Amino acid sequence: MVNKVKSQELKNQINRKEVDDLKAYASKTYAEEQQRSLVPGEKKKSSCQICQDASDAHFAATGRRIPLSFNTLVCHAKGGVTLTQSNGNKSWLTEQEHEIIVQFAIEMAQQGFPLSPRWLKEHAEAVLQHRLGKDFPEGGLGRDWGNRFITKHHNRLGMYWSSALDGPRGCAVNPITKEEYFAILKEVREKYAIPDELVYGADETGIQSGIGVTERVVGPAGAKIQHQQRSGNRENITVLPTICTDGTTVTPTVIYKGEAFQTKWLQNNPLDARY
Protein backbone atom coordinates (compact mmCIF):
# COMPACT_ATOMS: atom_id res chain seq x y z
CA MET A 1 0.00 0.00 0.00
CA VAL A 2 2.84 2.42 0.87
CA ASN A 3 4.58 1.87 -2.47
CA LYS A 4 1.27 2.39 -4.28
CA VAL A 5 0.73 5.74 -2.52
CA LYS A 6 4.23 6.90 -3.38
CA SER A 7 3.76 5.86 -6.99
CA GLN A 8 0.53 7.85 -7.17
CA GLU A 9 2.27 10.85 -5.60
CA LEU A 10 4.92 10.72 -8.31
CA LYS A 11 2.24 10.50 -11.00
CA ASN A 12 0.48 13.52 -9.51
CA GLN A 13 3.71 15.48 -9.52
CA ILE A 14 4.39 14.65 -13.17
CA ASN A 15 0.82 15.60 -14.08
CA ARG A 16 1.13 18.91 -12.24
CA LYS A 17 4.29 19.75 -14.14
CA GLU A 18 2.59 18.91 -17.42
CA VAL A 19 -0.29 21.26 -16.58
CA ASP A 20 2.06 24.00 -15.38
CA ASP A 21 4.14 23.77 -18.57
CA LEU A 22 1.00 24.07 -20.70
CA LYS A 23 -0.18 27.08 -18.66
CA ALA A 24 3.21 28.73 -19.09
CA TYR A 25 3.08 28.16 -22.85
CA ALA A 26 -0.43 29.61 -23.10
CA SER A 27 0.54 32.61 -20.93
CA LYS A 28 3.55 33.33 -23.15
CA THR A 29 1.38 33.04 -26.27
CA TYR A 30 -1.20 35.41 -24.74
CA ALA A 31 1.45 37.99 -23.84
CA GLU A 32 2.91 37.85 -27.35
CA GLU A 33 -0.57 38.21 -28.83
CA GLN A 34 -1.22 41.35 -26.78
CA GLN A 35 2.00 42.95 -28.07
CA ARG A 36 1.53 41.91 -31.67
CA SER A 37 0.89 44.60 -34.26
CA LEU A 38 -2.34 44.15 -36.18
CA VAL A 39 -3.07 44.73 -39.83
CA PRO A 40 -6.21 46.72 -40.67
CA GLY A 41 -9.35 44.67 -40.05
CA GLU A 42 -7.55 42.00 -37.97
CA LYS A 43 -8.53 41.20 -34.38
CA LYS A 44 -6.37 39.81 -31.62
CA LYS A 45 -7.10 36.36 -30.32
CA SER A 46 -9.01 36.32 -27.05
CA SER A 47 -7.69 34.60 -23.94
CA CYS A 48 -10.45 32.01 -24.33
CA GLN A 49 -9.34 31.21 -27.90
CA ILE A 50 -5.69 30.94 -26.89
CA CYS A 51 -6.62 28.50 -24.10
CA GLN A 52 -8.57 26.38 -26.58
CA ASP A 53 -5.75 26.43 -29.15
CA ALA A 54 -3.13 25.44 -26.55
CA SER A 55 -5.33 22.63 -25.24
CA ASP A 56 -6.00 21.36 -28.79
CA ALA A 57 -2.29 21.43 -29.68
CA HIS A 58 -1.39 19.51 -26.53
CA PHE A 59 -4.10 16.93 -27.23
CA ALA A 60 -2.86 16.46 -30.80
CA ALA A 61 0.72 15.92 -29.56
CA THR A 62 0.07 13.70 -26.53
CA GLY A 63 -3.48 12.38 -26.77
CA ARG A 64 -4.26 13.89 -23.35
CA ARG A 65 -6.77 16.71 -23.00
CA ILE A 66 -5.94 19.43 -20.46
CA PRO A 67 -8.57 22.20 -20.21
CA LEU A 68 -7.30 25.69 -19.41
CA SER A 69 -9.13 28.56 -17.70
CA PHE A 70 -8.90 31.93 -19.44
CA ASN A 71 -9.11 33.68 -16.05
CA THR A 72 -6.07 31.75 -14.84
CA LEU A 73 -4.30 32.52 -18.11
CA VAL A 74 -4.79 36.27 -17.70
CA CYS A 75 -3.68 36.06 -14.05
CA HIS A 76 -0.44 34.28 -14.99
CA ALA A 77 0.19 36.71 -17.84
CA LYS A 78 0.07 39.54 -15.27
CA GLY A 79 2.72 37.87 -13.12
CA GLY A 80 0.74 35.29 -11.15
CA VAL A 81 2.42 32.04 -10.09
CA THR A 82 1.31 28.42 -10.28
CA LEU A 83 0.49 26.30 -7.24
CA THR A 84 3.78 24.43 -7.70
CA GLN A 85 5.75 27.69 -7.72
CA SER A 86 3.85 28.92 -4.67
CA ASN A 87 4.64 25.73 -2.76
CA GLY A 88 8.27 25.98 -3.86
CA ASN A 89 8.51 29.48 -2.42
CA LYS A 90 7.41 28.08 0.96
CA SER A 91 10.22 25.51 1.00
CA TRP A 92 12.77 25.72 3.83
CA LEU A 93 15.59 24.92 1.40
CA THR A 94 16.90 27.26 -1.27
CA GLU A 95 17.44 26.05 -4.82
CA GLN A 96 21.19 25.93 -4.16
CA GLU A 97 20.67 23.82 -1.04
CA HIS A 98 18.42 21.46 -3.00
CA GLU A 99 21.24 20.94 -5.49
CA ILE A 100 23.83 20.42 -2.72
CA ILE A 101 21.73 17.73 -1.04
CA VAL A 102 21.01 15.92 -4.32
CA GLN A 103 24.73 15.91 -5.18
CA PHE A 104 25.61 14.69 -1.69
CA ALA A 105 23.13 11.81 -1.94
CA ILE A 106 24.52 10.77 -5.33
CA GLU A 107 28.15 10.96 -4.15
CA MET A 108 27.42 8.90 -1.03
CA ALA A 109 25.70 6.23 -3.13
CA GLN A 110 28.63 6.08 -5.56
CA GLN A 111 31.01 5.56 -2.63
CA GLY A 112 28.97 2.62 -1.35
CA PHE A 113 27.28 4.45 1.54
CA PRO A 114 23.78 5.23 0.20
CA LEU A 115 21.52 7.35 2.37
CA SER A 116 18.17 6.20 3.67
CA PRO A 117 15.28 8.71 3.60
CA ARG A 118 15.85 9.28 7.34
CA TRP A 119 19.56 10.04 6.88
CA LEU A 120 18.72 12.30 3.94
CA LYS A 121 16.30 14.21 6.18
CA GLU A 122 18.89 14.53 8.96
CA HIS A 123 21.45 15.91 6.50
CA ALA A 124 18.96 18.50 5.21
CA GLU A 125 18.12 19.52 8.78
CA ALA A 126 21.82 20.00 9.53
CA VAL A 127 22.11 22.29 6.50
CA LEU A 128 19.10 24.33 7.62
CA GLN A 129 20.25 24.55 11.25
CA HIS A 130 23.61 25.85 10.06
CA ARG A 131 21.95 28.62 8.01
CA LEU A 132 18.93 29.48 10.16
CA GLY A 133 20.22 28.76 13.64
CA LYS A 134 17.48 29.31 16.25
CA ASP A 135 14.98 30.27 13.53
CA PHE A 136 14.77 26.63 12.45
CA PRO A 137 11.96 24.87 14.40
CA GLU A 138 12.89 22.22 16.96
CA GLY A 139 10.52 19.72 15.33
CA GLY A 140 12.60 19.80 12.17
CA LEU A 141 11.27 18.74 8.80
CA GLY A 142 8.23 16.50 8.36
CA ARG A 143 8.34 12.79 9.13
CA ASP A 144 8.05 11.78 5.48
CA TRP A 145 10.21 14.63 4.14
CA GLY A 146 12.91 12.30 2.79
CA ASN A 147 10.49 10.37 0.57
CA ARG A 148 8.89 13.59 -0.68
CA PHE A 149 12.31 15.03 -1.53
CA ILE A 150 13.20 11.90 -3.52
CA THR A 151 9.87 12.11 -5.34
CA LYS A 152 10.46 15.78 -6.15
CA HIS A 153 13.85 14.93 -7.66
CA HIS A 154 12.75 11.61 -9.19
CA ASN A 155 14.66 12.33 -12.40
CA ARG A 156 17.95 12.23 -10.43
CA LEU A 157 17.27 10.16 -7.32
CA GLY A 158 15.59 6.78 -6.87
CA MET A 159 14.86 4.15 -4.23
CA TYR A 160 16.48 0.70 -4.45
CA TRP A 161 17.00 -2.38 -2.36
CA SER A 162 20.53 -2.19 -0.98
CA SER A 163 23.06 -4.87 -1.92
CA ALA A 164 25.96 -5.79 0.38
CA LEU A 165 29.50 -4.70 -0.60
CA ASP A 166 32.56 -6.02 1.26
CA GLY A 167 34.62 -3.34 3.01
CA PRO A 168 37.93 -4.13 1.21
CA ARG A 169 36.19 -3.99 -2.17
CA GLY A 170 34.46 -0.75 -1.24
CA CYS A 171 37.78 0.86 -0.24
CA ALA A 172 39.28 -0.15 -3.57
CA VAL A 173 36.46 1.51 -5.52
CA ASN A 174 37.68 5.09 -5.61
CA PRO A 175 38.70 7.50 -8.42
CA ILE A 176 42.44 7.47 -7.55
CA THR A 177 42.76 3.67 -7.62
CA LYS A 178 40.79 3.32 -10.85
CA GLU A 179 42.73 6.09 -12.59
CA GLU A 180 46.06 4.56 -11.61
CA TYR A 181 44.96 1.10 -12.76
CA PHE A 182 43.86 2.26 -16.21
CA ALA A 183 47.00 4.39 -16.59
CA ILE A 184 49.17 1.31 -15.98
CA LEU A 185 47.02 -0.80 -18.31
CA LYS A 186 47.29 1.79 -21.09
CA GLU A 187 51.07 2.06 -20.64
CA VAL A 188 51.57 -1.72 -20.85
CA ARG A 189 49.33 -2.05 -23.92
CA GLU A 190 51.11 0.75 -25.76
CA LYS A 191 54.57 -0.57 -24.81
CA TYR A 192 53.92 -4.08 -26.09
CA ALA A 193 51.35 -3.18 -28.80
CA ILE A 194 48.68 -5.46 -27.33
CA PRO A 195 45.52 -5.43 -29.52
CA ASP A 196 41.95 -5.51 -28.18
CA GLU A 197 41.46 -9.18 -29.02
CA LEU A 198 44.19 -10.12 -26.51
CA VAL A 199 42.84 -8.13 -23.57
CA TYR A 200 40.42 -9.98 -21.31
CA GLY A 201 38.56 -9.12 -18.13
CA ALA A 202 37.54 -11.87 -15.72
CA ASP A 203 35.72 -11.95 -12.41
CA GLU A 204 34.33 -14.49 -10.00
CA THR A 205 31.27 -14.55 -7.82
CA GLY A 206 30.03 -16.99 -5.23
CA ILE A 207 26.41 -18.16 -5.06
CA GLN A 208 24.72 -20.05 -2.25
CA SER A 209 21.88 -22.00 -3.84
CA GLY A 210 19.76 -22.12 -0.70
CA ILE A 211 20.12 -18.47 0.32
CA GLY A 212 17.97 -15.97 -1.53
CA VAL A 213 18.26 -12.21 -1.60
CA THR A 214 15.78 -9.67 -0.30
CA GLU A 215 13.26 -8.88 -3.01
CA ARG A 216 9.87 -7.26 -3.50
CA VAL A 217 7.21 -9.94 -3.54
CA VAL A 218 3.43 -10.09 -3.88
CA GLY A 219 1.25 -11.03 -0.90
CA PRO A 220 -2.26 -10.48 0.49
CA ALA A 221 -3.28 -6.89 1.16
CA GLY A 222 -3.07 -5.84 4.81
CA ALA A 223 -0.38 -8.35 5.81
CA LYS A 224 2.48 -7.01 7.96
CA ILE A 225 5.07 -9.45 6.65
CA GLN A 226 5.36 -11.97 3.81
CA HIS A 227 7.57 -14.99 4.53
CA GLN A 228 9.44 -16.76 1.73
CA GLN A 229 10.58 -20.35 2.16
CA ARG A 230 14.22 -21.22 1.41
CA SER A 231 16.04 -24.52 1.58
CA GLY A 232 18.83 -23.22 3.82
CA ASN A 233 21.50 -25.05 1.78
CA ARG A 234 24.91 -23.38 2.39
CA GLU A 235 26.75 -25.05 -0.48
CA ASN A 236 28.76 -22.48 -2.44
CA ILE A 237 28.87 -22.34 -6.26
CA THR A 238 31.57 -20.24 -7.98
CA VAL A 239 30.95 -18.65 -11.39
CA LEU A 240 33.84 -17.28 -13.52
CA PRO A 241 32.68 -15.03 -16.43
CA THR A 242 35.25 -13.68 -18.94
CA ILE A 243 34.84 -11.02 -21.63
CA CYS A 244 37.26 -9.68 -24.24
CA THR A 245 37.84 -5.98 -25.01
CA ASP A 246 36.65 -6.53 -28.59
CA GLY A 247 33.21 -7.55 -27.26
CA THR A 248 33.51 -11.33 -27.58
CA THR A 249 33.13 -13.63 -24.58
CA VAL A 250 34.70 -16.84 -23.36
CA THR A 251 32.48 -19.67 -22.17
CA PRO A 252 31.96 -19.10 -18.42
CA THR A 253 33.16 -21.63 -15.88
CA VAL A 254 31.01 -22.89 -13.00
CA ILE A 255 32.64 -24.68 -10.05
CA TYR A 256 30.52 -26.91 -7.80
CA LYS A 257 31.52 -28.60 -4.57
CA GLY A 258 31.89 -32.28 -5.28
CA GLU A 259 34.34 -35.07 -6.02
CA ALA A 260 32.48 -36.45 -9.06
CA PHE A 261 30.73 -34.79 -11.98
CA GLN A 262 26.93 -34.86 -11.81
CA THR A 263 24.90 -34.90 -15.02
CA LYS A 264 22.21 -32.65 -13.49
CA TRP A 265 24.73 -29.79 -13.59
CA LEU A 266 24.25 -29.69 -17.37
CA GLN A 267 20.57 -28.79 -17.07
CA ASN A 268 19.37 -25.22 -17.75
CA ASN A 269 22.68 -24.14 -19.26
CA PRO A 270 21.86 -21.52 -21.95
CA LEU A 271 25.45 -20.13 -21.91
CA ASP A 272 27.00 -23.57 -22.42
CA ALA A 273 29.20 -23.03 -19.35
CA ARG A 274 32.02 -25.40 -18.43
CA TYR A 275 31.82 -27.37 -15.15
C-alpha positions as CSV (number, residue, x, y, z in Angstrom):
1,M,0.0,0.0,0.0
2,V,2.8,2.4,0.9
3,N,4.6,1.9,-2.5
4,K,1.3,2.4,-4.3
5,V,0.7,5.7,-2.5
6,K,4.2,6.9,-3.4
7,S,3.8,5.9,-7.0
8,Q,0.5,7.9,-7.2
9,E,2.3,10.9,-5.6
10,L,4.9,10.7,-8.3
11,K,2.2,10.5,-11.0
12,N,0.5,13.5,-9.5
13,Q,3.7,15.5,-9.5
14,I,4.4,14.7,-13.2
15,N,0.8,15.6,-14.1
16,R,1.1,18.9,-12.2
17,K,4.3,19.7,-14.1
18,E,2.6,18.9,-17.4
19,V,-0.3,21.3,-16.6
20,D,2.1,24.0,-15.4
21,D,4.1,23.8,-18.6
22,L,1.0,24.1,-20.7
23,K,-0.2,27.1,-18.7
24,A,3.2,28.7,-19.1
25,Y,3.1,28.2,-22.9
26,A,-0.4,29.6,-23.1
27,S,0.5,32.6,-20.9
28,K,3.5,33.3,-23.1
29,T,1.4,33.0,-26.3
30,Y,-1.2,35.4,-24.7
31,A,1.5,38.0,-23.8
32,E,2.9,37.9,-27.4
33,E,-0.6,38.2,-28.8
34,Q,-1.2,41.4,-26.8
35,Q,2.0,42.9,-28.1
36,R,1.5,41.9,-31.7
37,S,0.9,44.6,-34.3
38,L,-2.3,44.1,-36.2
39,V,-3.1,44.7,-39.8
40,P,-6.2,46.7,-40.7
41,G,-9.4,44.7,-40.0
42,E,-7.5,42.0,-38.0
43,K,-8.5,41.2,-34.4
44,K,-6.4,39.8,-31.6
45,K,-7.1,36.4,-30.3
46,S,-9.0,36.3,-27.1
47,S,-7.7,34.6,-23.9
48,C,-10.4,32.0,-24.3
49,Q,-9.3,31.2,-27.9
50,I,-5.7,30.9,-26.9
51,C,-6.6,28.5,-24.1
52,Q,-8.6,26.4,-26.6
53,D,-5.7,26.4,-29.2
54,A,-3.1,25.4,-26.6
55,S,-5.3,22.6,-25.2
56,D,-6.0,21.4,-28.8
57,A,-2.3,21.4,-29.7
58,H,-1.4,19.5,-26.5
59,F,-4.1,16.9,-27.2
60,A,-2.9,16.5,-30.8
61,A,0.7,15.9,-29.6
62,T,0.1,13.7,-26.5
63,G,-3.5,12.4,-26.8
64,R,-4.3,13.9,-23.4
65,R,-6.8,16.7,-23.0
66,I,-5.9,19.4,-20.5
67,P,-8.6,22.2,-20.2
68,L,-7.3,25.7,-19.4
69,S,-9.1,28.6,-17.7
70,F,-8.9,31.9,-19.4
71,N,-9.1,33.7,-16.1
72,T,-6.1,31.7,-14.8
73,L,-4.3,32.5,-18.1
74,V,-4.8,36.3,-17.7
75,C,-3.7,36.1,-14.1
76,H,-0.4,34.3,-15.0
77,A,0.2,36.7,-17.8
78,K,0.1,39.5,-15.3
79,G,2.7,37.9,-13.1
80,G,0.7,35.3,-11.1
81,V,2.4,32.0,-10.1
82,T,1.3,28.4,-10.3
83,L,0.5,26.3,-7.2
84,T,3.8,24.4,-7.7
85,Q,5.7,27.7,-7.7
86,S,3.8,28.9,-4.7
87,N,4.6,25.7,-2.8
88,G,8.3,26.0,-3.9
89,N,8.5,29.5,-2.4
90,K,7.4,28.1,1.0
91,S,10.2,25.5,1.0
92,W,12.8,25.7,3.8
93,L,15.6,24.9,1.4
94,T,16.9,27.3,-1.3
95,E,17.4,26.0,-4.8
96,Q,21.2,25.9,-4.2
97,E,20.7,23.8,-1.0
98,H,18.4,21.5,-3.0
99,E,21.2,20.9,-5.5
100,I,23.8,20.4,-2.7
101,I,21.7,17.7,-1.0
102,V,21.0,15.9,-4.3
103,Q,24.7,15.9,-5.2
104,F,25.6,14.7,-1.7
105,A,23.1,11.8,-1.9
106,I,24.5,10.8,-5.3
107,E,28.2,11.0,-4.1
108,M,27.4,8.9,-1.0
109,A,25.7,6.2,-3.1
110,Q,28.6,6.1,-5.6
111,Q,31.0,5.6,-2.6
112,G,29.0,2.6,-1.3
113,F,27.3,4.5,1.5
114,P,23.8,5.2,0.2
115,L,21.5,7.4,2.4
116,S,18.2,6.2,3.7
117,P,15.3,8.7,3.6
118,R,15.8,9.3,7.3
119,W,19.6,10.0,6.9
120,L,18.7,12.3,3.9
121,K,16.3,14.2,6.2
122,E,18.9,14.5,9.0
123,H,21.4,15.9,6.5
124,A,19.0,18.5,5.2
125,E,18.1,19.5,8.8
126,A,21.8,20.0,9.5
127,V,22.1,22.3,6.5
128,L,19.1,24.3,7.6
129,Q,20.2,24.6,11.2
130,H,23.6,25.9,10.1
131,R,22.0,28.6,8.0
132,L,18.9,29.5,10.2
133,G,20.2,28.8,13.6
134,K,17.5,29.3,16.3
135,D,15.0,30.3,13.5
136,F,14.8,26.6,12.4
137,P,12.0,24.9,14.4
138,E,12.9,22.2,17.0
139,G,10.5,19.7,15.3
140,G,12.6,19.8,12.2
141,L,11.3,18.7,8.8
142,G,8.2,16.5,8.4
143,R,8.3,12.8,9.1
144,D,8.1,11.8,5.5
145,W,10.2,14.6,4.1
146,G,12.9,12.3,2.8
147,N,10.5,10.4,0.6
148,R,8.9,13.6,-0.7
149,F,12.3,15.0,-1.5
150,I,13.2,11.9,-3.5
151,T,9.9,12.1,-5.3
152,K,10.5,15.8,-6.1
153,H,13.8,14.9,-7.7
154,H,12.7,11.6,-9.2
155,N,14.7,12.3,-12.4
156,R,17.9,12.2,-10.4
157,L,17.3,10.2,-7.3
158,G,15.6,6.8,-6.9
159,M,14.9,4.2,-4.2
160,Y,16.5,0.7,-4.5
161,W,17.0,-2.4,-2.4
162,S,20.5,-2.2,-1.0
163,S,23.1,-4.9,-1.9
164,A,26.0,-5.8,0.4
165,L,29.5,-4.7,-0.6
166,D,32.6,-6.0,1.3
167,G,34.6,-3.3,3.0
168,P,37.9,-4.1,1.2
169,R,36.2,-4.0,-2.2
170,G,34.5,-0.7,-1.2
171,C,37.8,0.9,-0.2
172,A,39.3,-0.1,-3.6
173,V,36.5,1.5,-5.5
174,N,37.7,5.1,-5.6
175,P,38.7,7.5,-8.4
176,I,42.4,7.5,-7.6
177,T,42.8,3.7,-7.6
178,K,40.8,3.3,-10.9
179,E,42.7,6.1,-12.6
180,E,46.1,4.6,-11.6
181,Y,45.0,1.1,-12.8
182,F,43.9,2.3,-16.2
183,A,47.0,4.4,-16.6
184,I,49.2,1.3,-16.0
185,L,47.0,-0.8,-18.3
186,K,47.3,1.8,-21.1
187,E,51.1,2.1,-20.6
188,V,51.6,-1.7,-20.9
189,R,49.3,-2.0,-23.9
190,E,51.1,0.8,-25.8
191,K,54.6,-0.6,-24.8
192,Y,53.9,-4.1,-26.1
193,A,51.4,-3.2,-28.8
194,I,48.7,-5.5,-27.3
195,P,45.5,-5.4,-29.5
196,D,41.9,-5.5,-28.2
197,E,41.5,-9.2,-29.0
198,L,44.2,-10.1,-26.5
199,V,42.8,-8.1,-23.6
200,Y,40.4,-10.0,-21.3
201,G,38.6,-9.1,-18.1
202,A,37.5,-11.9,-15.7
203,D,35.7,-12.0,-12.4
204,E,34.3,-14.5,-10.0
205,T,31.3,-14.5,-7.8
206,G,30.0,-17.0,-5.2
207,I,26.4,-18.2,-5.1
208,Q,24.7,-20.1,-2.2
209,S,21.9,-22.0,-3.8
210,G,19.8,-22.1,-0.7
211,I,20.1,-18.5,0.3
212,G,18.0,-16.0,-1.5
213,V,18.3,-12.2,-1.6
214,T,15.8,-9.7,-0.3
215,E,13.3,-8.9,-3.0
216,R,9.9,-7.3,-3.5
217,V,7.2,-9.9,-3.5
218,V,3.4,-10.1,-3.9
219,G,1.2,-11.0,-0.9
220,P,-2.3,-10.5,0.5
221,A,-3.3,-6.9,1.2
222,G,-3.1,-5.8,4.8
223,A,-0.4,-8.3,5.8
224,K,2.5,-7.0,8.0
225,I,5.1,-9.4,6.6
226,Q,5.4,-12.0,3.8
227,H,7.6,-15.0,4.5
228,Q,9.4,-16.8,1.7
229,Q,10.6,-20.3,2.2
230,R,14.2,-21.2,1.4
231,S,16.0,-24.5,1.6
232,G,18.8,-23.2,3.8
233,N,21.5,-25.1,1.8
234,R,24.9,-23.4,2.4
235,E,26.7,-25.1,-0.5
236,N,28.8,-22.5,-2.4
237,I,28.9,-22.3,-6.3
238,T,31.6,-20.2,-8.0
239,V,31.0,-18.7,-11.4
240,L,33.8,-17.3,-13.5
241,P,32.7,-15.0,-16.4
242,T,35.3,-13.7,-18.9
243,I,34.8,-11.0,-21.6
244,C,37.3,-9.7,-24.2
245,T,37.8,-6.0,-25.0
246,D,36.7,-6.5,-28.6
247,G,33.2,-7.6,-27.3
248,T,33.5,-11.3,-27.6
249,T,33.1,-13.6,-24.6
250,V,34.7,-16.8,-23.4
251,T,32.5,-19.7,-22.2
252,P,32.0,-19.1,-18.4
253,T,33.2,-21.6,-15.9
254,V,31.0,-22.9,-13.0
255,I,32.6,-24.7,-10.1
256,Y,30.5,-26.9,-7.8
257,K,31.5,-28.6,-4.6
258,G,31.9,-32.3,-5.3
259,E,34.3,-35.1,-6.0
260,A,32.5,-36.4,-9.1
261,F,30.7,-34.8,-12.0
262,Q,26.9,-34.9,-11.8
263,T,24.9,-34.9,-15.0
264,K,22.2,-32.6,-13.5
265,W,24.7,-29.8,-13.6
266,L,24.3,-29.7,-17.4
267,Q,20.6,-28.8,-17.1
268,N,19.4,-25.2,-17.7
269,N,22.7,-24.1,-19.3
270,P,21.9,-21.5,-21.9
271,L,25.4,-20.1,-21.9
272,D,27.0,-23.6,-22.4
273,A,29.2,-23.0,-19.3
274,R,32.0,-25.4,-18.4
275,Y,31.8,-27.4,-15.2
